[in-house]
Amino acid sequence: MRGYDLHTHSTCSDGTMDPADVARLAAERGVTGIALTDHDTTAGLDRAREASRGGLVVLAGCELSAEHAGQPVHVLGIGFDPGEPVFASARREILSARVRRAERTVERLRELGADVPIERVWELAGEGAVGRPHIAEAMIEAGVVNTIDQAFSMDWIGTGGRAYVEKEAVTPVRAVELIRGAGGAAVLAHPAVHAGALEVRESLVREMAAAGLAAIEIDHPEQPPAARAHWRAVADELGLATTGGSDDHGRRSGYRLGCCLTAEATVAALLAASPSGGQPTQP
């Protein structure tokens, strides 16, 4: 399984494995390396690196929350400097906005007759960046819904649903600028997969490419073959690289780390072309 899984999550956002356990699982599965791309945070990076063994490379990463016309657009940052002040400040602001969004979502649920304790949402999030998956699990425990998919429907917290609260997020172009400003490569994540939201618009991707977008995530376990082919053609037209990642969330996604990978040569080229000119062994 040589290659990089450039899309993984830990308990520092909405995954169920500690960052160290993410690194250990990656090493056990024989991948070359991973990017730990927790939502809007790099809090787990040091723990993942400390636990890496057998030559596993752990790249700095995050999945940055962006929004366009009321629709989510996720942008992966790969190989950037976590301490760069502008991007670090933006991540802190987005994390604070996540807390406000969770509070407002729970308020809307209560207005709809669904008594979901905010305290339980905080417990489920733990140290991580709170998000809708934590609210969905609290909804299941409270007997509001039976499954995560039901929680993410239009009846409840799905994009545009009755209890949906829009993000306080950066624009996709600004996300690209922030990542590049910190010396990293910006990758558009799963453009056809967004929990009930619309597919990312091609016109927006062209704007992101003009701002320095480096790649589009093509090989994602939930992205259908036809969508992969379409977005691969768009990437080729725009001169963008294509990447793969499992988007693994541990128990929540069936421990699928390593199911989709990015070639070592592609990762090396992405990092070499980034503003920092980094290498995989020194992300």
Short mmCIF file of the C-alpha atoms (twelve columns), coordinates in Angstrom:
data_MODEL
# 
_entry.id   MODEL 
# 
loop_
_atom_site.group_PDB 
_atom_site.id 
_atom_site.type_symbol 
_atom_site.label_atom_id 
_atom_site.label_alt_id 
_atom_site.label_comp_id 
_atom_site.label_asym_id 
_atom_site.label_seq_id 
_atom_site.Cartn_x 
_atom_site.Cartn_y 
_atom_site.Cartn_z 
_atom_site.pdbx_PDB_model_num 
ATOM 1   C CA . MET A 1   0.000   0.000  0.000   1 
ATOM 2   C CA . ARG A 2   2.711   2.470  -0.920  1 
ATOM 3   C CA . GLY A 3   1.311   5.961  -1.170  1 
ATOM 4   C CA . TYR A 4   -0.094  8.692  1.047   1 
ATOM 5   C CA . ASP A 5   -3.531  8.884  2.597   1 
ATOM 6   C CA . LEU A 6   -4.000  12.651 2.424   1 
ATOM 7   C CA . HIS A 7   -7.335  12.798 4.251   1 
ATOM 8   C CA . THR A 8   -7.618  11.423 7.806   1 
ATOM 9   C CA . HIS A 9   -9.346  12.490 11.016  1 
ATOM 10  C CA . SER A 10  -8.793  11.932 14.732  1 
ATOM 11  C CA . THR A 11  -10.463 12.785 18.023  1 
ATOM 12  C CA . CYS A 12  -9.108  16.309 17.534  1 
ATOM 13  C CA . SER A 13  -12.119 16.819 15.274  1 
ATOM 14  C CA . ASP A 14  -14.821 14.258 14.437  1 
ATOM 15  C CA . GLY A 15  -12.792 11.053 14.235  1 
ATOM 16  C CA . THR A 16  -12.949 8.382  16.922  1 
ATOM 17  C CA . MET A 17  -9.241  7.455  17.146  1 
ATOM 18  C CA . ASP A 18  -6.580  9.374  19.042  1 
ATOM 19  C CA . PRO A 19  -4.005  10.943 16.674  1 
ATOM 20  C CA . ALA A 20  -1.413  8.456  17.890  1 
ATOM 21  C CA . ASP A 21  -3.711  5.565  17.014  1 
ATOM 22  C CA . VAL A 22  -4.310  7.013  13.537  1 
ATOM 23  C CA . ALA A 23  -0.555  6.966  12.961  1 
ATOM 24  C CA . ARG A 24  -0.235  3.442  14.360  1 
ATOM 25  C CA . LEU A 25  -3.010  2.129  12.110  1 
ATOM 26  C CA . ALA A 26  -1.389  3.768  9.080   1 
ATOM 27  C CA . ALA A 27  1.936   2.143  9.935   1 
ATOM 28  C CA . GLU A 28  0.271   -1.244 10.372  1 
ATOM 29  C CA . ARG A 29  -1.335  -0.923 6.946   1 
ATOM 30  C CA . GLY A 30  1.966   -0.093 5.314   1 
ATOM 31  C CA . VAL A 31  1.167   3.273  3.781   1 
ATOM 32  C CA . THR A 32  4.037   5.624  3.056   1 
ATOM 33  C CA . GLY A 33  2.503   8.479  4.984   1 
ATOM 34  C CA . ILE A 34  -0.606  10.363 5.991   1 
ATOM 35  C CA . ALA A 35  -1.794  13.904 6.335   1 
ATOM 36  C CA . LEU A 36  -3.726  14.364 9.575   1 
ATOM 37  C CA . THR A 37  -6.482  16.652 8.288   1 
ATOM 38  C CA . ASP A 38  -8.694  17.337 11.273  1 
ATOM 39  C CA . HIS A 39  -11.284 20.048 10.763  1 
ATOM 40  C CA . ASP A 40  -9.785  23.519 11.241  1 
ATOM 41  C CA . THR A 41  -7.078  22.358 13.655  1 
ATOM 42  C CA . THR A 42  -3.580  20.869 13.818  1 
ATOM 43  C CA . ALA A 43  -3.874  19.965 17.506  1 
ATOM 44  C CA . GLY A 44  -3.149  16.276 16.920  1 
ATOM 45  C CA . LEU A 45  -0.104  16.666 14.687  1 
ATOM 46  C CA . ASP A 46  2.585   16.301 17.356  1 
ATOM 47  C CA . ARG A 47  0.931   13.233 18.907  1 
ATOM 48  C CA . ALA A 48  0.625   11.550 15.515  1 
ATOM 49  C CA . ARG A 49  4.255   12.245 14.702  1 
ATOM 50  C CA . GLU A 50  5.467   10.971 18.051  1 
ATOM 51  C CA . ALA A 51  3.616   7.700  17.469  1 
ATOM 52  C CA . SER A 52  4.737   7.224  13.860  1 
ATOM 53  C CA . ARG A 53  7.103   4.343  13.301  1 
ATOM 54  C CA . GLY A 54  8.583   2.212  10.547  1 
ATOM 55  C CA . GLY A 55  9.305   5.225  8.386   1 
ATOM 56  C CA . LEU A 56  5.740   6.529  8.330   1 
ATOM 57  C CA . VAL A 57  5.643   10.204 7.310   1 
ATOM 58  C CA . VAL A 58  3.029   12.411 9.002   1 
ATOM 59  C CA . LEU A 59  2.397   15.593 7.057   1 
ATOM 60  C CA . ALA A 60  0.907   18.704 8.609   1 
ATOM 61  C CA . GLY A 61  -2.666  19.033 7.443   1 
ATOM 62  C CA . CYS A 62  -6.166  20.267 8.136   1 
ATOM 63  C CA . GLU A 63  -9.548  20.290 6.441   1 
ATOM 64  C CA . LEU A 64  -10.514 23.919 6.329   1 
ATOM 65  C CA . SER A 65  -14.181 24.911 6.537   1 
ATOM 66  C CA . ALA A 66  -15.189 27.187 3.681   1 
ATOM 67  C CA . GLU A 67  -18.570 28.140 2.315   1 
ATOM 68  C CA . HIS A 68  -19.896 29.536 -0.955  1 
ATOM 69  C CA . ALA A 69  -23.489 30.643 -1.605  1 
ATOM 70  C CA . GLY A 70  -24.655 28.829 1.530   1 
ATOM 71  C CA . GLN A 71  -22.995 25.576 0.507   1 
ATOM 72  C CA . PRO A 72  -19.982 23.912 2.209   1 
ATOM 73  C CA . VAL A 73  -16.693 23.625 0.348   1 
ATOM 74  C CA . HIS A 74  -13.918 21.720 2.108   1 
ATOM 75  C CA . VAL A 75  -10.298 22.546 1.360   1 
ATOM 76  C CA . LEU A 76  -7.422  20.362 2.537   1 
ATOM 77  C CA . GLY A 77  -4.201  22.071 3.528   1 
ATOM 78  C CA . ILE A 78  -1.157  19.839 3.129   1 
ATOM 79  C CA . GLY A 79  2.437   20.430 4.266   1 
ATOM 80  C CA . PHE A 80  1.996   23.955 5.627   1 
ATOM 81  C CA . ASP A 81  3.636   25.582 8.644   1 
ATOM 82  C CA . PRO A 82  1.174   25.158 11.554  1 
ATOM 83  C CA . GLY A 83  2.725   28.128 13.371  1 
ATOM 84  C CA . GLU A 84  2.340   30.649 10.547  1 
ATOM 85  C CA . PRO A 85  0.397   33.407 12.355  1 
ATOM 86  C CA . VAL A 86  -2.232  34.437 9.791   1 
ATOM 87  C CA . PHE A 87  -3.449  30.919 9.085   1 
ATOM 88  C CA . ALA A 88  -3.176  29.953 12.770  1 
ATOM 89  C CA . SER A 89  -5.361  32.927 13.715  1 
ATOM 90  C CA . ALA A 90  -7.934  32.023 11.063  1 
ATOM 91  C CA . ARG A 91  -8.157  28.458 12.368  1 
ATOM 92  C CA . ARG A 92  -8.752  29.736 15.909  1 
ATOM 93  C CA . GLU A 93  -11.564 31.985 14.683  1 
ATOM 94  C CA . ILE A 94  -13.194 29.140 12.775  1 
ATOM 95  C CA . LEU A 95  -12.994 26.856 15.810  1 
ATOM 96  C CA . SER A 96  -14.755 29.498 17.920  1 
ATOM 97  C CA . ALA A 97  -17.424 29.762 15.234  1 
ATOM 98  C CA . ARG A 98  -17.927 25.997 15.419  1 
ATOM 99  C CA . VAL A 99  -18.890 26.328 19.085  1 
ATOM 100 C CA . ARG A 100 -21.411 29.067 18.319  1 
ATOM 101 C CA . ARG A 101 -22.860 27.034 15.470  1 
ATOM 102 C CA . ALA A 102 -23.314 23.962 17.678  1 
ATOM 103 C CA . GLU A 103 -25.118 26.042 20.291  1 
ATOM 104 C CA . ARG A 104 -27.471 27.565 17.724  1 
ATOM 105 C CA . THR A 105 -28.140 24.164 16.142  1 
ATOM 106 C CA . VAL A 106 -29.142 22.657 19.475  1 
ATOM 107 C CA . GLU A 107 -31.408 25.664 20.087  1 
ATOM 108 C CA . ARG A 108 -33.141 25.049 16.755  1 
ATOM 109 C CA . LEU A 109 -33.547 21.373 17.561  1 
ATOM 110 C CA . ARG A 110 -35.255 22.280 20.823  1 
ATOM 111 C CA . GLU A 111 -37.562 24.682 18.975  1 
ATOM 112 C CA . LEU A 112 -38.526 21.696 16.818  1 
ATOM 113 C CA . GLY A 113 -39.301 19.615 19.899  1 
ATOM 114 C CA . ALA A 114 -36.047 17.646 19.951  1 
ATOM 115 C CA . ASP A 115 -34.449 17.881 23.382  1 
ATOM 116 C CA . VAL A 116 -30.748 17.348 22.702  1 
ATOM 117 C CA . PRO A 117 -28.529 18.340 25.647  1 
ATOM 118 C CA . ILE A 118 -25.707 20.642 24.600  1 
ATOM 119 C CA . GLU A 119 -23.665 19.183 27.447  1 
ATOM 120 C CA . ARG A 120 -23.749 15.790 25.711  1 
ATOM 121 C CA . VAL A 121 -22.558 17.367 22.459  1 
ATOM 122 C CA . TRP A 122 -19.545 18.795 24.304  1 
ATOM 123 C CA . GLU A 123 -18.864 15.388 25.868  1 
ATOM 124 C CA . LEU A 124 -18.968 13.664 22.487  1 
ATOM 125 C CA . ALA A 125 -16.673 16.272 20.959  1 
ATOM 126 C CA . GLY A 126 -14.220 15.952 23.828  1 
ATOM 127 C CA . GLU A 127 -11.012 17.790 22.969  1 
ATOM 128 C CA . GLY A 128 -11.956 17.916 19.310  1 
ATOM 129 C CA . ALA A 129 -13.377 20.576 17.021  1 
ATOM 130 C CA . VAL A 130 -17.119 20.231 17.537  1 
ATOM 131 C CA . GLY A 131 -19.178 19.478 14.449  1 
ATOM 132 C CA . ARG A 132 -22.462 18.140 13.160  1 
ATOM 133 C CA . PRO A 133 -21.428 14.470 13.605  1 
ATOM 134 C CA . HIS A 134 -21.274 15.058 17.365  1 
ATOM 135 C CA . ILE A 135 -24.729 16.635 17.304  1 
ATOM 136 C CA . ALA A 136 -26.017 13.735 15.194  1 
ATOM 137 C CA . GLU A 137 -24.758 11.199 17.739  1 
ATOM 138 C CA . ALA A 138 -26.386 13.174 20.552  1 
ATOM 139 C CA . MET A 139 -29.631 13.131 18.552  1 
ATOM 140 C CA . ILE A 140 -29.458 9.344  18.286  1 
ATOM 141 C CA . GLU A 141 -28.841 8.984  22.030  1 
ATOM 142 C CA . ALA A 142 -31.788 11.301 22.740  1 
ATOM 143 C CA . GLY A 143 -34.071 9.175  20.551  1 
ATOM 144 C CA . VAL A 144 -34.676 11.924 18.007  1 
ATOM 145 C CA . VAL A 145 -33.408 9.819  15.082  1 
ATOM 146 C CA . ASN A 146 -32.171 6.276  14.610  1 
ATOM 147 C CA . THR A 147 -29.203 6.832  12.303  1 
ATOM 148 C CA . ILE A 148 -26.611 9.414  11.309  1 
ATOM 149 C CA . ASP A 149 -28.187 9.616  7.843   1 
ATOM 150 C CA . GLN A 150 -31.541 10.516 9.379   1 
ATOM 151 C CA . ALA A 151 -29.898 13.263 11.427  1 
ATOM 152 C CA . PHE A 152 -28.295 14.673 8.264   1 
ATOM 153 C CA . SER A 153 -31.600 14.745 6.378   1 
ATOM 154 C CA . MET A 154 -33.542 17.863 5.432   1 
ATOM 155 C CA . ASP A 155 -35.832 17.153 8.376   1 
ATOM 156 C CA . TRP A 156 -33.000 17.900 10.764  1 
ATOM 157 C CA . ILE A 157 -29.396 19.102 10.416  1 
ATOM 158 C CA . GLY A 158 -28.661 18.326 6.766   1 
ATOM 159 C CA . THR A 159 -27.549 21.272 4.637   1 
ATOM 160 C CA . GLY A 160 -30.605 23.508 4.266   1 
ATOM 161 C CA . GLY A 161 -32.610 21.393 6.709   1 
ATOM 162 C CA . ARG A 162 -34.987 22.618 9.392   1 
ATOM 163 C CA . ALA A 163 -32.292 22.762 12.072  1 
ATOM 164 C CA . TYR A 164 -29.379 23.627 9.801   1 
ATOM 165 C CA . VAL A 165 -27.252 26.605 10.809  1 
ATOM 166 C CA . GLU A 166 -24.907 28.113 8.249   1 
ATOM 167 C CA . LYS A 167 -21.215 28.199 9.049   1 
ATOM 168 C CA . GLU A 168 -19.225 31.261 9.888   1 
ATOM 169 C CA . ALA A 169 -16.580 30.286 7.375   1 
ATOM 170 C CA . VAL A 170 -14.014 31.705 4.994   1 
ATOM 171 C CA . THR A 171 -14.596 31.733 1.250   1 
ATOM 172 C CA . PRO A 172 -13.003 28.907 -0.751  1 
ATOM 173 C CA . VAL A 173 -10.637 31.342 -2.458  1 
ATOM 174 C CA . ARG A 174 -9.583  32.724 0.919   1 
ATOM 175 C CA . ALA A 175 -9.004  29.168 2.151   1 
ATOM 176 C CA . VAL A 176 -6.585  28.605 -0.721  1 
ATOM 177 C CA . GLU A 177 -4.834  31.877 0.043   1 
ATOM 178 C CA . LEU A 178 -4.466  31.044 3.732   1 
ATOM 179 C CA . ILE A 179 -2.982  27.620 3.037   1 
ATOM 180 C CA . ARG A 180 -0.576  28.968 0.432   1 
ATOM 181 C CA . GLY A 181 0.377   31.824 2.725   1 
ATOM 182 C CA . ALA A 182 1.457   29.234 5.303   1 
ATOM 183 C CA . GLY A 183 3.587   27.453 2.717   1 
ATOM 184 C CA . GLY A 184 1.240   24.567 1.975   1 
ATOM 185 C CA . ALA A 185 -0.578  22.966 -0.931  1 
ATOM 186 C CA . ALA A 186 -4.354  23.500 -1.154  1 
ATOM 187 C CA . VAL A 187 -6.501  20.558 -2.291  1 
ATOM 188 C CA . LEU A 188 -10.244 20.711 -3.002  1 
ATOM 189 C CA . ALA A 189 -11.759 17.850 -1.002  1 
ATOM 190 C CA . HIS A 190 -14.421 15.477 -2.426  1 
ATOM 191 C CA . PRO A 191 -16.201 18.031 -4.663  1 
ATOM 192 C CA . ALA A 192 -19.142 15.662 -5.283  1 
ATOM 193 C CA . VAL A 193 -19.687 14.573 -1.650  1 
ATOM 194 C CA . HIS A 194 -21.039 16.986 0.967   1 
ATOM 195 C CA . ALA A 195 -23.658 15.403 3.252   1 
ATOM 196 C CA . GLY A 196 -26.664 16.470 1.230   1 
ATOM 197 C CA . ALA A 197 -25.175 19.716 -0.045  1 
ATOM 198 C CA . LEU A 198 -24.729 20.555 -3.704  1 
ATOM 199 C CA . GLU A 199 -21.727 19.518 -5.754  1 
ATOM 200 C CA . VAL A 200 -19.060 22.216 -5.911  1 
ATOM 201 C CA . ARG A 201 -19.536 24.492 -8.920  1 
ATOM 202 C CA . GLU A 202 -16.957 24.277 -11.677 1 
ATOM 203 C CA . SER A 203 -16.857 28.059 -11.964 1 
ATOM 204 C CA . LEU A 204 -15.824 28.260 -8.314  1 
ATOM 205 C CA . VAL A 205 -13.090 25.665 -8.820  1 
ATOM 206 C CA . ARG A 206 -11.713 27.797 -11.646 1 
ATOM 207 C CA . GLU A 207 -11.561 30.778 -9.285  1 
ATOM 208 C CA . MET A 208 -9.779  28.634 -6.709  1 
ATOM 209 C CA . ALA A 209 -7.333  27.428 -9.345  1 
ATOM 210 C CA . ALA A 210 -6.539  31.012 -10.288 1 
ATOM 211 C CA . ALA A 211 -5.803  31.684 -6.591  1 
ATOM 212 C CA . GLY A 212 -3.325  28.798 -6.411  1 
ATOM 213 C CA . LEU A 213 -5.344  25.618 -5.812  1 
ATOM 214 C CA . ALA A 214 -2.904  22.731 -6.288  1 
ATOM 215 C CA . ALA A 215 -5.116  19.654 -6.636  1 
ATOM 216 C CA . ILE A 216 -8.562  18.075 -6.535  1 
ATOM 217 C CA . GLU A 217 -9.308  15.025 -4.389  1 
ATOM 218 C CA . ILE A 218 -10.574 12.450 -6.877  1 
ATOM 219 C CA . ASP A 219 -10.183 9.071  -5.201  1 
ATOM 220 C CA . HIS A 220 -12.507 9.279  -2.209  1 
ATOM 221 C CA . PRO A 221 -14.511 6.230  -1.057  1 
ATOM 222 C CA . GLU A 222 -17.870 7.993  -1.304  1 
ATOM 223 C CA . GLN A 223 -17.243 9.743  -4.619  1 
ATOM 224 C CA . PRO A 224 -18.953 7.757  -7.418  1 
ATOM 225 C CA . PRO A 225 -16.992 6.626  -10.497 1 
ATOM 226 C CA . ALA A 226 -18.789 9.055  -12.810 1 
ATOM 227 C CA . ALA A 227 -17.992 11.973 -10.505 1 
ATOM 228 C CA . ARG A 228 -14.378 10.875 -10.268 1 
ATOM 229 C CA . ALA A 229 -14.092 10.807 -14.059 1 
ATOM 230 C CA . HIS A 230 -15.708 14.224 -14.393 1 
ATOM 231 C CA . TRP A 231 -13.497 15.913 -11.819 1 
ATOM 232 C CA . ARG A 232 -10.385 14.205 -13.138 1 
ATOM 233 C CA . ALA A 233 -11.124 15.792 -16.519 1 
ATOM 234 C CA . VAL A 234 -11.608 19.195 -14.855 1 
ATOM 235 C CA . ALA A 235 -8.296  18.804 -13.012 1 
ATOM 236 C CA . ASP A 236 -6.517  17.866 -16.240 1 
ATOM 237 C CA . GLU A 237 -7.970  20.882 -18.024 1 
ATOM 238 C CA . LEU A 238 -6.868  23.241 -15.247 1 
ATOM 239 C CA . GLY A 239 -3.441  21.678 -14.829 1 
ATOM 240 C CA . LEU A 240 -4.177  20.514 -11.293 1 
ATOM 241 C CA . ALA A 241 -2.879  17.375 -9.610  1 
ATOM 242 C CA . THR A 242 -5.292  14.670 -8.453  1 
ATOM 243 C CA . THR A 243 -5.159  13.076 -5.016  1 
ATOM 244 C CA . GLY A 244 -6.714  10.280 -3.000  1 
ATOM 245 C CA . GLY A 245 -7.650  9.989  0.647   1 
ATOM 246 C CA . SER A 246 -9.819  7.772  2.816   1 
ATOM 247 C CA . ASP A 247 -11.532 10.561 4.779   1 
ATOM 248 C CA . ASP A 248 -11.344 8.057  7.603   1 
ATOM 249 C CA . HIS A 249 -13.139 8.898  10.853  1 
ATOM 250 C CA . GLY A 250 -12.367 5.664  12.680  1 
ATOM 251 C CA . ARG A 251 -15.487 3.917  13.941  1 
ATOM 252 C CA . ARG A 252 -17.738 6.424  12.186  1 
ATOM 253 C CA . SER A 253 -16.411 5.402  8.760   1 
ATOM 254 C CA . GLY A 254 -15.496 1.762  9.325   1 
ATOM 255 C CA . TYR A 255 -11.751 2.220  9.894   1 
ATOM 256 C CA . ARG A 256 -11.112 2.620  6.173   1 
ATOM 257 C CA . LEU A 257 -7.740  4.368  6.448   1 
ATOM 258 C CA . GLY A 258 -5.612  3.640  3.388   1 
ATOM 259 C CA . CYS A 259 -8.493  2.649  1.101   1 
ATOM 260 C CA . CYS A 260 -7.683  5.547  -1.248  1 
ATOM 261 C CA . LEU A 261 -4.135  6.784  -1.694  1 
ATOM 262 C CA . THR A 262 -2.056  9.429  -3.446  1 
ATOM 263 C CA . ALA A 263 1.087   8.375  -5.281  1 
ATOM 264 C CA . GLU A 264 4.391   9.226  -3.637  1 
ATOM 265 C CA . ALA A 265 5.525   11.131 -6.733  1 
ATOM 266 C CA . THR A 266 2.361   13.254 -6.655  1 
ATOM 267 C CA . VAL A 267 2.918   14.180 -3.009  1 
ATOM 268 C CA . ALA A 268 6.547   15.060 -3.684  1 
ATOM 269 C CA . ALA A 269 5.498   17.280 -6.598  1 
ATOM 270 C CA . LEU A 270 2.761   18.985 -4.564  1 
ATOM 271 C CA . LEU A 271 5.148   19.824 -1.748  1 
ATOM 272 C CA . ALA A 272 7.934   20.892 -4.086  1 
ATOM 273 C CA . ALA A 273 5.553   23.244 -5.902  1 
ATOM 274 C CA . SER A 274 4.128   24.717 -2.684  1 
ATOM 275 C CA . PRO A 275 5.403   28.117 -1.527  1 
ATOM 276 C CA . SER A 276 7.591   26.425 1.100   1 
ATOM 277 C CA . GLY A 277 9.080   23.996 -1.416  1 
ATOM 278 C CA . GLY A 278 9.000   21.283 1.245   1 
ATOM 279 C CA . GLN A 279 9.764   17.580 0.888   1 
ATOM 280 C CA . PRO A 280 7.758   14.608 2.225   1 
ATOM 281 C CA . THR A 281 10.456  13.760 4.761   1 
ATOM 282 C CA . GLN A 282 10.468  17.324 6.082   1 
ATOM 283 C CA . PRO A 283 6.862   18.523 5.839   1 
# 
